[in-house]
């Protein structure tokens, strides 16, 4: 994911969000801190939209890495939900 932070600042600034999930950086109190977020990353298509925003010419390597990360995150969230709410886990398995 280093390639995200290697992008020029003006490109990173294109990733905006009303929920502080876009690009965060260049703050005088924490000058080396940077963060990038994908709005609703678990929804299909949002990774492609995000990648196209930052790499209009395409970046299949990033898309594949981000999809894998999304899948792992989704599995983690489901496991976490099963631990916290066993009934929810049963409903998922039963559906």
DOKOL-545958 format. One record per residue (C-alpha): x, y, z. Coordinates in steps of 0.2 Angstrom, whole numbers, plus 5000, padded with zeros to 4 digits. Layout:
<drenmis>
XYZ...
</drenmis>
This chain:
<drenmis>
500050005000501550115000501150164982499650264989500750374999502050394985500750484975500950674973500050774986498850854973498250674968498050624987497050774990495750714977495250584989493950685000492550635012491350715023491750585036493650605038493850445027494750535013496550595013497150665030498950735031499950895030499350945047500651065056500450975073500850805065501750835050502250665046500550585048499550535033498050435031496950375016495250295017494050215005492250265008491250105012492649995007491649835010490349884996490749814979491449934967492050064979493850004978493750014959493050194961494450244973495850164962495150254947495150424956496950404960497550304945496450354930497650254919497350104930498250004943497849824943499149784957498349904969496549844965497049664968497949704985496449814991495149684986496149554996496249675011494349705009494049515009495149485025494349635033492549575029493049395036493749475052492149585054491049425053492149335065492149475077490249495076490049305079491049325095490049475101488349425095488149235094486349245088486949355073488249225069486849085069485749195058487149215045487549025045485748985044485349105029
</drenmis>
